[in-house]
Every structure is written in C-alpha cells, then in structure tokens.
Amino acid sequence: MKLHEKLKFEREKQGYTLNELSELTGLHRITLHDYETGKIKNIPSDKILLLSKIYKKDPNYFLLDNDKNIKSHKCIFILTTLF
C-alpha cells in the first residue's frame, strides 16, 4: 500500500471524516484530501508525524513501503528525530 492509501485507510478505519481530522490536526480538509489521493506527493515530515500520533501508528508504517524500503530522504529525518 502506498503512503496516500495508508493515510486514507487509517482515517476510515478509525472512523474520522475529513472534517473531523481537519479539526484535530489544524490542517485544511482539502490538504488532507490531497494527501489521501496522492495529489500532494511530498507530505511534510511534521505532518506525517502528526497523523501518526492521531492514528496511534508508528511513523515507519507510513514511511516504509511493503518491501520495507525507505521511500525518500525526508523519511530518514523523521526516523532519526524520533530516537
């Protein structure tokens, strides 16, 4: 599953609407929608970390593809700042 698919999957699994998630995160609903559709491909690392906390998921779940390969250098920043 790709990053944007995981974001949508987790939101729906946890029962949040885009409007509810927007209120929780302070991010615009359209921005969240664009993250989930893949329209925005380079999601800032601080936003991935924020969504990870809300979804109670390790950021690695979002940052690693199914083959456990790091998707970009931005991901390394998050991984190193967490430890």
Buried (B, 14 or more C-beta within 10 A) or exposed (E): EEBBEBBBEBBEEEEBEBEEBBEEBEBEBEBBBBBBEBEBEEBEBEBBBBBBEBBEBEBBEBBBEEEEEEEEEBBEEBBEEEE
